[in-house]
């Protein structure tokens, strides 16, 4: 683990923007990743994904977290390698801790959100919906799962559930499996493959996390279609940005006491904003104190080290020079 003082001193030096000197028309800036199309017009070419330190939440930018990009990218690479026998993925190589070279895929416009616990703080979370009176949630096979009355926040769900959402420019929208096919978002075969893959990936993740003293609470997966028609896992997998993790040892006691679980993801950071503003509506958000930012960085690093069994050592090589040098060796 990096000392807290090191994390505090790193805050002004977060990676929030990337510029490799490549044509900006070939760059897509997402919430956290900057994606460069290295082979414009060639669907069988390659993409470069640079994971920044930007911190998003509630569909907006919340700030920047030291070393977050490196932690996310390296955590994702570990999980991609561990799950390659379950589902093929888009990874080709990683020239820098912030960088991932990937094969191009046509993104399937549905996020597969898999949930194992009744929790969350956003408007689309299953706990928020349960609080508002919703009890029935779609199952991957097109049937429905009805949750019993009287459940408490952070309890395990009777079974792992998929609550898919559309990927849209303005705001992701919850959608049922039937509507996904009826509205043409995916074919029935694509839905069947991706939903089954998502559940397999989540169960594998829960089992490995349990071995590390963690609970994988929920996560999201994205899939894409390569030029050969193969569906591949893309974007990221089981990172502290896409997933919620709790400490297993203290979970039962804290649940019985009505306390929030010990979190090792960004949920406590989101709750800090929830308690101080309406993060969906307020034009200006409060600025989190440096100690809170450093704490989130520390939790991200702790998760990486617990999951992978490796010490986190920052990659201090110059990002642009290192990545551009790697690109010159591409076939």
C-alpha positions in Angstrom: 0.0 0.0 0.0 1.2 3.5 -0.7 1.4 5.8 2.3 -1.5 8.3 2.7 0.9 11.2 2.4 2.0 9.9 -1.0 -1.6 9.8 -2.1 -2.3 13.3 -0.9 0.8 14.7 -2.6 -0.3 12.9 -5.9 -3.7 14.6 -6.0 -2.6 17.6 -8.1 -0.9 15.3 -10.6 -3.9 13.1 -11.5 -4.3 12.1 -15.2 -7.5 13.8 -16.3 -6.8 14.4 -20.0 -4.8 12.5 -22.6 -3.4 13.8 -25.9 -1.1 11.5 -27.9 -0.9 13.9 -30.8 -3.2 11.6 -32.8 -6.1 13.1 -34.8 -8.8 14.1 -32.3 -11.4 12.9 -34.8 -10.2 9.4 -33.9 -10.6 10.0 -30.1 -13.7 9.3 -28.1 -13.7 10.7 -24.6 -15.8 8.7 -22.1 -16.5 9.2 -18.4 -13.2 7.6 -17.4 -11.5 6.3 -20.6 -10.2 8.0 -23.7 -10.5 5.6 -26.6 -8.3 6.1 -29.8 -9.2 4.5 -33.0 -5.8 3.4 -34.4 -7.3 2.1 -37.7 -10.1 4.4 -38.8 -12.4 2.7 -41.3 -11.0 -0.8 -40.6 -13.5 -2.7 -38.5 -10.9 -5.5 -37.9 -8.3 -3.0 -36.5 -7.3 -2.0 -33.1 -8.4 0.5 -30.4 -6.2 2.1 -27.7 -8.0 2.6 -24.4 -6.4 5.0 -21.9 -7.9 4.8 -18.4 -7.6 8.2 -16.7 -8.0 9.2 -13.0 -11.4 10.9 -13.7 -14.0 9.9 -11.1 -17.6 9.7 -12.3 -20.9 9.1 -10.5 -24.5 10.1 -11.0 -23.8 10.5 -14.7 -21.4 13.4 -14.0 -17.7 14.1 -13.2 -17.0 14.1 -9.4 -13.3 14.8 -9.6 -10.0 12.8 -10.0 -8.4 10.1 -7.8 -4.6 9.5 -7.7 -3.5 6.3 -9.6 -7.1 5.3 -10.2 -6.6 4.8 -13.9 -3.6 2.4 -13.3 -5.5 0.5 -10.7 -8.6 0.1 -12.9 -6.7 -1.0 -15.9 -4.5 -3.5 -14.1 -7.4 -4.9 -12.1 -9.3 -5.3 -15.3 -6.4 -7.0 -17.0 -6.1 -9.5 -14.2 -9.8 -10.4 -14.4 -9.7 -10.6 -18.2 -6.9 -13.1 -17.9 -8.7 -15.1 -15.2 -12.0 -15.3 -17.1 -10.7 -15.9 -20.7 -11.7 -19.5 -20.5 -15.3 -18.5 -19.8 -15.8 -15.7 -22.3 -13.5 -14.4 -25.0 -12.4 -10.8 -24.5 -11.0 -7.9 -26.6 -7.5 -7.6 -24.9 -4.4 -7.7 -27.1 -1.7 -6.1 -24.9 -1.0 -3.4 -22.3 2.0 -1.1 -23.2 1.5 1.0 -20.0 -0.4 0.6 -16.7 -2.9 3.2 -18.0 -3.2 1.7 -21.5 -4.9 -1.2 -23.1 -4.6 -2.2 -26.7 -7.8 -4.0 -27.8 -9.3 -5.5 -30.9 -12.2 -3.5 -32.4 -15.7 -4.7 -31.6 -19.1 -3.3 -32.4 -20.4 -2.4 -29.0 -23.7 -4.1 -28.1 -25.8 -1.3 -26.7 -26.9 -3.0 -23.5 -25.1 -2.9 -20.1 -25.6 -6.2 -18.2 -25.9 -5.2 -14.5 -25.7 -8.3 -12.3 -26.7 -8.0 -8.7 -26.3 -10.3 -5.7 -27.5 -8.0 -2.9 -30.2 -5.5 -2.2 -28.2 -2.3 -2.1 -27.2 0.9 -3.9 -27.7 4.6 -3.8 -28.3 5.7 -7.3 -31.8 6.2 -8.9 -31.4 2.9 -10.9 -30.2 0.8 -7.9 -32.3 -2.2 -6.9 -32.5 -0.9 -3.3 -33.9 2.5 -4.5 -36.5 0.7 -6.6 -37.3 -1.7 -3.7 -37.8 1.3 -1.3 -40.2 2.9 -3.8 -42.4 -0.3 -3.8 -41.0 -2.2 -6.7 -40.9 -5.9 -6.0 -40.7 -7.7 -9.3 -37.5 -7.8 -11.4 -36.9 -9.6 -14.7 -35.0 -12.9 -14.8 -32.6 -13.7 -17.7 -34.9 -16.4 -19.1 -37.7 -13.8 -19.5 -39.6 -14.7 -16.4 -39.7 -12.6 -13.3 -38.3 -12.7 -9.8 -40.5 -11.3 -7.0 -38.7 -10.2 -3.9 -40.4 -10.8 -0.5 -41.7 -8.0 1.7 -39.6 -6.8 4.6 -36.2 -7.1 3.1 -33.5 -4.8 4.5 -30.8 -2.9 2.7 -27.7 -4.9 1.9 -29.3 -8.3 2.3 -28.4 -11.1 -0.2 -31.0 -11.5 -3.0 -32.7 -14.9 -3.3 -30.8 -15.4 -6.6 -28.4 -13.3 -8.7 -30.3 -11.0 -10.9 -29.6 -9.2 -14.2 -31.1 -5.7 -14.4 -30.1 -4.6 -17.9 -29.9 -1.0 -19.0 -29.6 0.7 -22.4 -26.5 2.5 -23.4 -27.7 5.9 -24.5 -26.0 9.3 -24.8 -28.2 11.2 -22.3 -29.1 8.7 -19.6 -29.0 4.9 -19.3 -32.5 3.4 -19.2 -33.6 0.2 -17.4 -35.2 -2.2 -19.8 -36.6 -5.7 -19.7 -35.2 -8.7 -21.7 -38.4 -8.9 -23.7 -38.1 -5.2 -24.6 -34.4 -5.6 -25.5 -35.4 -8.0 -28.3 -38.7 -6.4 -29.3 -37.0 -2.9 -29.7 -34.1 -4.3 -31.6 -31.3 -3.6 -29.2 -30.2 -7.2 -29.4 -31.3 -10.4 -31.1 -32.7 -13.1 -28.9 -29.5 -15.2 -29.5 -27.3 -12.3 -28.5 -29.4 -11.8 -25.3 -29.2 -15.5 -24.5 -25.4 -15.6 -24.9 -24.6 -12.4 -23.1 -27.0 -12.9 -20.2 -25.6 -16.5 -19.6 -22.1 -15.2 -19.9 -22.8 -12.4 -17.4 -24.1 -14.8 -14.8 -21.1 -17.1 -15.3 -18.6 -14.2 -15.0 -20.4 -13.0 -11.9 -20.4 -16.4 -10.2 -16.7 -16.8 -11.0 -16.0 -13.4 -9.6 -17.9 -14.0 -6.4 -16.1 -17.3 -5.9 -12.6 -15.8 -6.4 -13.5 -12.7 -4.3 -14.6 -15.0 -1.4 -11.2 -16.6 -1.5 -9.7 -13.2 -1.0 -12.0 -12.3 2.0 -14.3 -10.1 -0.2 -17.9 -10.1 -1.3 -18.5 -9.2 -5.0 -21.9 -7.4 -4.5 -22.8 -6.3 -8.0 -21.2 -5.3 -11.3 -21.7 -4.4 -14.9 -20.5 -6.1 -18.1 -20.4 -4.8 -21.6 -20.1 -7.0 -24.8 -19.1 -6.3 -28.4 -19.2 -8.1 -31.7 -15.9 -8.6 -33.5 -15.7 -8.7 -37.4 -15.9 -12.5 -37.3 -19.2 -12.5 -35.5 -17.7 -13.5 -32.1 -19.2 -11.9 -29.0 -16.5 -10.7 -26.7 -16.3 -9.1 -23.2 -15.1 -5.5 -23.6 -14.5 -2.3 -21.6 -13.6 -3.5 -18.1 -14.4 -6.3 -15.6 -14.8 -6.4 -11.8 -13.0 -3.1 -11.2 -13.9 -0.9 -8.2 -15.6 1.4 -10.7 -17.8 -1.2 -12.4 -18.3 -3.3 -9.2 -19.2 -3.1 -5.6 -17.1 -4.9 -3.1 -17.5 -5.5 0.7 -15.2 -6.9 3.3 -16.5 -10.4 4.1 -15.3 -10.7 7.7 -17.4 -7.8 9.1 -20.4 -8.1 6.8 -22.7 -10.2 9.1 -22.1 -8.1 12.2 -22.6 -4.8 10.5 -25.8 -6.0 8.8 -27.2 -7.2 12.1 -26.3 -3.7 13.6 -28.0 -1.9 10.7 -24.8 -0.4 9.6 -23.4 -0.1 6.1 -20.9 -2.8 5.2 -17.2 -2.1 5.2 -16.8 -1.0 1.5 -13.8 -1.3 -0.7 -15.3 0.5 -3.7 -16.5 4.0 -4.6 -19.9 3.7 -2.9 -18.8 5.5 0.2 -17.6 8.3 -2.0 -21.0 8.5 -3.8 -22.7 8.5 -0.4 -20.6 11.5 0.7 -22.2 13.5 -2.2 -25.7 12.1 -1.6 -25.6 13.3 2.0 -24.6 16.9 1.0 -26.5 17.6 -2.2 -28.8 16.3 -4.9 -26.1 15.0 -7.3 -28.6 14.6 -10.2 -30.0 18.1 -10.0 -27.7 20.5 -8.3 -25.7 22.6 -10.8 -22.7 22.8 -8.5 -21.4 19.9 -6.4 -19.4 20.2 -3.2 -15.7 19.7 -3.4 -14.6 16.5 -1.5 -11.8 17.1 1.0 -8.3 15.8 0.1 -8.5 13.2 2.8 -11.6 11.7 1.2 -10.0 11.6 -2.2 -6.9 9.9 -0.7 -9.1 7.4 1.1 -10.8 6.4 -2.1 -7.4 6.0 -3.8 -6.3 3.8 -0.9 -9.3 1.6 -1.2 -8.8 1.2 -4.9 -5.2 0.1 -4.3 -6.2 -2.2 -1.5 -8.7 -3.9 -3.7 -6.1 -4.4 -6.4 -3.7 -5.9 -4.0 -6.2 -8.2 -2.3 -7.6 -9.5 -5.6 -4.4 -10.0 -7.5 -2.0 -10.8 -4.6 0.4 -8.3 -6.1 1.9 -5.1 -4.6 0.7 -1.9 -6.4 3.8 -0.2 -7.8 2.9 2.9 -9.9 4.0 2.9 -13.5 5.9 6.2 -13.6 7.1 6.0 -17.2 5.9 8.9 -19.3 2.5 7.8 -20.7 2.7 9.5 -24.1 6.2 8.4 -25.0 5.8 4.9 -23.7 2.5 4.3 -25.5 3.6 5.9 -28.8 6.8 3.9 -28.8 4.7 0.7 -28.4 2.4 1.7 -31.2 5.3 2.1 -33.7 6.0 -1.7 -33.3 2.5 -2.7 -34.3 2.2 -4.8 -37.5 
